[in-house]
Amino acid sequence: MTYTKKLLIPFTITTLLFAQALYASEDSPITKSKDWVILPYAFSSDSTGLAGGVGVIKQGLLQPQTTMVASVFGGESLDITVNGEENEENFLGGFFAFSNYKLPFTDRLFFSLLSLKSYFPKQQYYLQGSNDSDKKDVLLTSGEQNFFNTTFEYILPIGEGLENPEGLYSLQDGFAQRREGYGNGTPFVTGQTAVGIKTFYQENSFENWSAFELWKNVSRISTPFWSTNGLRFFLNHDNTDFDLNPSRGYHFEVAYSRDYGKGDSLQSWNFLEFKFNKYYSLDTFSFTQQNVLALSLWTGYSFSWDTDNEIAPGIAKNRPPVWEGARLGGFSKMRGYSTDRFSDKAVFYATAEYRAVLDYNPLKKNSLVPVAVDWFQVVAFVEAGRVNDQYNFDLLTDLKYDVGISLRSMVAQLPVRFDVAYGDEGANMWVMIQHPFDF
């Protein structure tokens, strides 16, 4: 079987369920699959209530390595409060993604797009997300969340990118084959290196605007929103043996994001970030197939964030929105805290995971399971991080911590995880695809 490492799959509950059916045909390489997959699904969360929908997946649309995912979804009616008045609303929307399309007349330039149109009855925003902020200081509102992102990625003709820009591997039982000599090589001489540009646009509306200082005293004729758009420039170098589940090697990325304040953007901002992952292969036990120590570090800084001036009470001038920039909390960083619980001008984050793939797999080649389940993995992890209004050594003091455990599985050639994490504000559970600090 083969696997294409350039598959673009967003970290959402919706696409988690899609991904589980993406490679349901065990007899065909994914780069040759022509089947349409139609998948109903259901899930529940605080912001949506009980919800469900139907997804459509097409592998090999237009080109062998591409993937198309589309979905429509809706949820139960929830009681909400909008500007002091009781109301009822439903979660609903649609999603579309098309990834890994090699542009005409090129050999190594790939295009992807990702879009969402949705309405959430209960969204949480921590607008005052400093390291010392109070968890109770949260804006709860209904409103839309819409985004449209594109990626143009050029695989440099060096290292593995010279002969294999698509990033195709052979897989057996969820492990990459003939990769014993890969990982930990010389940077930019071995491994795959990519440069690219991402365009981003996101608009979140706030129906409960009377609770938001930015619009509290403004006469409204329409629902206010926070919009951002811009460009993200990146350099990415992958020098691991298998990017979906590395056992050795390293992976790093540097990216610069800029909202130029054009169109309906609330204000301009910028953010520079660096991420580095390192993997060590460890000796196995009698009951494990693979043991790995996985480490990750992420840091970033917003030069534009003006801590001395505000565009509204509590909203700093030229700061990124709460879903961009230096932020912690959620399913990928500081999992013991709510999504985007902390945000400020600068950020530091580090984590360590001990990952053990078990020999025991009761679902392997089970005829009652509609997709391939290649292995189960038990993970213990610890995380530490902090946001700050300056980029200095204060980032290494008064850190937030959490610890957790995770059960993961290679389902249809894609890692699926169930994480439980505990921090000083309580516990959180996350069900997602891919390892939490993947790129």
N, C-alpha and C positions, 0 to 999 in steps of 0.2 A: 504494500500500500504506500501511497505517497502523501505528502503533506506540504502545503504551501505556506510559508511563514509570513507572507504579506497579507493574509486574510484580515480584514478590518472588521472587528466585532466590538460594539460599544458595551460599556459596563452598565447594563440595565437589566432589571428583572425580565423584561420582555425578551431581549435578545439572549439571555441565559437560556430560556426555554426553547427559543428557536435553535440555538446552537446544539442542544442535545439531540436534535433530529437532523442536523445538517449533514452528517456523514453516516446516515443510517444504513446505507448499502455497504456491507462488509466486502462484497465481491469486486467492487469497482474502485479504482483510485479516485480520489476526490477531484483531481484535475480532469477526469474524463466523465464524471457523472452528469447525465443529462436529465435526471428525474426532477420533477417538481414535487416539493414537499409542502403539504398543507397541514398545519398543526394548530388545533385548538389548545388553549392553555388557561390557567387560572392562577391567581396569586392574591395576597393581601398585604397591606401596609398601612401605617398610620395616616399617610397623606392621601391614600386612594380608597381605603376600605376594601371590602371584598370585590375583586375585579376579575375580568377575563376577556378573552379576545380570540382572534384567529390570525395566524401568520402564514405567509407564503414564502418559500425559499427556492431559489433557482441557482444551482451551481453550474458554472460553465456557460453563462449567458454572454453571447457575443465572442468571448474568448475562453479558452479552457480554464484559466486560473481565476476567473472572476466569480464573485458571489453577489447575488441580489437577495435582499431581505425586505419584506413589506408586511405591515400589520395594521389592523384596526382593533381598538380595545375600548372597553367601557366598564363602569363600576356601579355599585349600589348607591342609593341615595343616602347622603350624610347630612346630619344637622350641622349648620355652620352659623357663625355670627358675622354679619357684614355691616360695619359702621353702626353697631349697636342694635341692629335688627336681626331677628332670627330668620333663617332661610334654610332651604335644602338644595343641594347640588350633587352632581354625579361626576365622577372621573371619566374622561373620554379623550379620544385622540387617535392619531395615526403616526406611523413610523416608516421611514424608508432609508435603506442603505444600499449602496452599490460600490464595490471595492475591487481594487487590484486590476484596473483596466489599463493595459499597456497602450499608450497613445500612438496613433498612426505615425508611421515613418520613424519610429524610435525603437531602440532595443532595450532600454533600461529606465524609461520615464513612465511612472505609473500614476494613475488618477483614482481618487476615491471620494465619495460624498456620503454625508450622514445628515439626516434631517428628522425633526420631531415637531409635531403640532399637537398640543395637549392642554387639558384643563385639569387642575388639581383642586379638590375642595379644601384641603388642609395642608398648606405649605408652611414650613418653619424657616425663618430667616434670623440669623444672629448678626444683626447689623453692628452691634458693639461687641466684637469678638476678641478683645485683647486677652492676654494671658491671665489677667486677674478678673475677667468679666464674670458676671453671674449667669448661671444656666437659665434662671427664670427670666432674664432680660431677652425675650424672644418675641418676634413678630409672627403671629399666626394669622394667615390670610388665605383666602381662595384666590385663584387667578390662573392665567395661562402661563405656560412655559413652552416657548418655541425656539428652536435653533436650526441653523443650516451651516454645516461645516464642509469644507473641501480640503483635500490634500494632494499636492503635487510632489512626488518623491522621486529623486534621481539616485539610482544605485551606482556608485562609483566603480569604474572598471579596474579595481584593485582587489587583491585577496580573493575571497570566495565570490565576490560580486563580478569578477572577471568572466567566469564561465557559467555561473548560476545566478543571474540577477533575480530570477523568480523565487529563489530560495526553496528548492524542492528537496525533500528528504524521503528516504524509505523508512517506513515504520513497521515494527512487528511487536505485537502485544503492548502497544503504547510507548515503546522505546525507539529512539532513532538508531538506525543501523549504519554500520561502517563509519562511525564518527569517533572512533577511539583516538585518533590523532588530532582531533579538533578541540578548540578551547584553550585559552591561556596563551595564545600566540602573540607575536609582536603586533602592537597596534598599527592599523592601517596597512600592514603587510599581509597579515592573515585576517580572518573574519570578514564580515560584510559591513560596509560603510555607506551611509546614505546622507544626502543633504536634501532639504526641501522647504516648501512653504505651505503653511496651512492658513486658509481663510476661515474666520469664525464670525458668526453672527448669532446673538441670543437676545431674546426679549422676554422678560418676566413681568407680568402685570400684578397689581396689588389692589384687589377689590376692597379689602378692609383698610382703605387708605387713611382713615381718621386715626388709626393707631400708628401711623408712620410719620415721623416728624417732617420728612421731606415735603409732604403734601398736606399736612394736618390743617394748616390755616389758609389753604388755597381754595378758592371757589372752583369746584369741579364741574366740567361739562362732559367729561369722559373718564374712563378708568385710567389712572396713572400707571406708568410702566417704567422699568429700568432696562435700557437697551445698550448693548455694546457690540462693536464690530471692529475688525482689524485683521492683522497679519501676524503669524507666528513662524519665525525662521528657526530651523533646527539642523543640527548635525548629530547623527546617531551612529554609534559603532557597536556592533554585536560580535563578540569574540567568545561565544559559548558553544558547547557541543550540540545543544538543542534548545532553541529559544523558548519553547512552550514549557519545558520542564528541565532546566539546565542541571547538570551534575557537576560541572566545572567550567571555569572561565570567568569572564567579566563582560559587562555591558554598560555603556555610559552614553549620556545625551546632554547636550547643552542647547538651550532654546531661549529665544528672545521674542516676547510678545508685545505688540503695540496696537493700541486703539488710538487712531489719529483724531478722534472727536468729530468725524464726518457723519453726515446723514442725521439719523435720529439718536445717535449715541449720547448718553447722558453727559459724559465728559471724557476727555482723553486720559490715557494712562499707559504705563509700560511695566514690564516684569522680566527679569533675567533669572534663569534657573539652571541648576546643574544636578544631575542624578547619576549615581554610580552603584552598580550591583556587582557583588562578588560571590562566587560559588565554590565550595570545597567538597570534593568527593571523600566520604568517610568509609571506614570499614563497616561491612554489613554484619547483622546478627543472624542467627540460625533461622529466624522467622521474617527476615526482610530481604528484599531484592535490591534496594538502593537506599543509601543514607547520605543526606546532603546537609551541610551547613550553608544557609543562604543569608547574606548580609546586604543591606541597602542603606544608602545615605542620599538625602535630598535637601537642597538648600536653595534659597532664592531671595530676591530683593527687588522692591519696586522703587526706582529712583524718583518717579514722578510724584509719589504719595506725599502730599504737603500736610504735615502734622500740625502746622500752625494756622491753617485756614480751612474753612468749611464752606460748602455750597448750601448747606442746610444744617440745622442742629444735629450733631452726631454723624454727619456725612462729610468726611475729609475731602478736600479738593484734590482732584486727579488720582483718586484711589481706584483700584480695580473693583468690580462688583464682587459680592461675597462668594460667588462660584468661580472666580478666577484669582490668580495671584497667590500670595502667601497665605495659605489656609490649611487647617488640620481638622480631622474628624470625618468619619464616614467609612466606607467599605475598603479604602485602599491605604489610608494613613491615619493612625490613631483610631483604631476600630472600636475602642471602648467608649468613644464619644459620638455624639450626634453629627450628622452630615454638616460640614463647614461650620463646626462649633466655634473654632478660633480663626481669626483673620487679622492681619496687621501688615506692616510695611516689610518686615523681614521674617524668614522662617528657617528653622533647622529641624530635621527629622532623621531618625535612625531606627533601624529595626533588625532583629536577628530571628531567624526561623530554623528550627531543626526539623527536617522533613524525612520521613521514613516510609518507603513504599513497602507494603506488606506482601508476604507470600500468599496469605489467605485472601481469596477472592470468591465469595459464594455466587457471584453473578457472572463469572466468566463463562462465555459460551452457553448462557442460559437461554433456552428457546422462549421463555416467557417474557424476556426483556427485549423490547423492539430495537434497541441500539446496543452497540458494542461497549462493554464496560471492561477495560483492560486491566486496571489495578485500583487499589485503594491506598491512600496515603494518610498517615497520622502526622500532625504538625503541632509543635509547641512554639509559641512566639512571645516576644516581648518588644514593646515599642516605647520610644521616648521622643518628645518633640516640644517645641516652643515657638510662639510668634513673639515679635518685639517691634517697637517703633524705631529701632536703630539696628544696623548690622554691626554688632560688636559681640564681645564675649558674654554679654548678658544672655545671649541665646543659649548658652550652655549652663545657665543657672536656673533654679526654680522650674525645672522641666516637668511637663506632664508625662505620666507613665500609664501604661496598661499592659496586661498580660492576657494570654488566651490560648485556646486550643482550636484545632481545625481538623475536620474530616474532609478529605479531598479524593476525587476519583477522576480517572481519565475516561470520560464518557464521549463516545463517538469522536475520538481523537482530539478532545479538547478538555483541559482540566476544569472541573466544576468543584466549588468549595462551599462548605458550610462552616463559618467562623463564629466563635463565641469569644468575646473580649470583655474584660472588666477593668474599669478605671475608677477614679475617685468620684465620678458622677453617676456610677451605676454600670449596668451591663448592656451590651448590644449584641444582636445576632445578625449575620449577613449571609445571604445566599447569592453567590456571584459566579462568574466564569473567570478563568485564568488566575494565576497567583497574584497576590495583592500589590506587588511592586513591579509587575511587568510593564513594558512600555506600550 
